[in-house]
């Protein structure tokens, strides 16, 4: 009995020393927060955001945390510098509406080169931080051959093989023309675009394991994280809310209609929006954001992060009907490390892994390839 009591005492001593809850209290220190991205073979295309942190008990509005007077510049491996201008609200970009011809020329000639190291420097009155990234050299993708897919009810369907290289090595200038007038660019360059049909149901709109329209492969041994951007070129097309004979919302002239904005009037809506209120759809995509007129929409472009190849491209990648510009970006190590942390704040005690010295945020780079595909309605 005495031996048992002795063992309990020893165990209790070890246990409670191991579970000492006297954690060291860290003193808060204000730092800068910087987000920046560059892409191989393009000039700088993304705005740099600069702000500061705030203490938990600090009485300050979020908009007051933006840093407006920072000196921001990008430097390549030969020490050539590209200065950024403040656009307000913590946004910085190499040119503005007031830029001179010389400034615009310098900006367009500062092309990001794959395989090289770039340094971002941000100086303020009270702080100076820098970050480095090595730009991925390239990314190559291809569509797998058509294959069979078995639905939950046993039906066998074939996936498609589409052209995922129909834009080739598109330049920055051509990309700008494409986004500004997609139809004209496609017609002028005789681009052949494959079509996939968006379908609803248990086989098509349930999860990541749903029927894939096509499959894209890449050399995942050479990349850590692939960022996929889907940009619907026809997202802003407006028109009357669509008719539906089964709807309880009645239009005096035309019958039932989908009352997307809940105002009992058949008026304008985003007519290419893929609209679904089923439970499975809401679980995977969430509620629709709404504009000031309560009209539903989806964020465009939409982004996914993946790591495995081949990647099935199914319903989750598309929020609108019509022409889609899909971009696969091979990201730098800093992007992978950041998203290996906790960037969405699910754990308040775990900070994302930043590559910016003495600051928070991330400076990353990517190499990209894009293609066009058309998403058709199911008759």
Secondary structure, DSSP 8 states (H G I E B T S, - for coil): -HHHHHHHHHHHHHHHHHT------------EEEEEEEETTS---S-EEEEE---TT----GGGGB--S-EEEEE-TT--EEE-EEEETTEEES--TT--HHHHHHHHH----TT-EEEEEEE-SS-EEEEEEE------EEE----EEE-TTS-EEE-B---S-TT-S--HHHHHHHHH-HHHHHHHTT---EEEEE--STTTSSSTTS--SEEEEE-TTS-S-EEEEEEETTTT-EEE--B-TT-S-EETTTEEB--TTSSSS--EEETTB-----HHHHHHH-S-EE-TT--EE--SSEEEEE--SSEEE-GGG-SBSEEEEEEEEEE-HHHHHHHHS-TT-SSTT------BTTSEEEEEEEEEEEEEEEEEE--
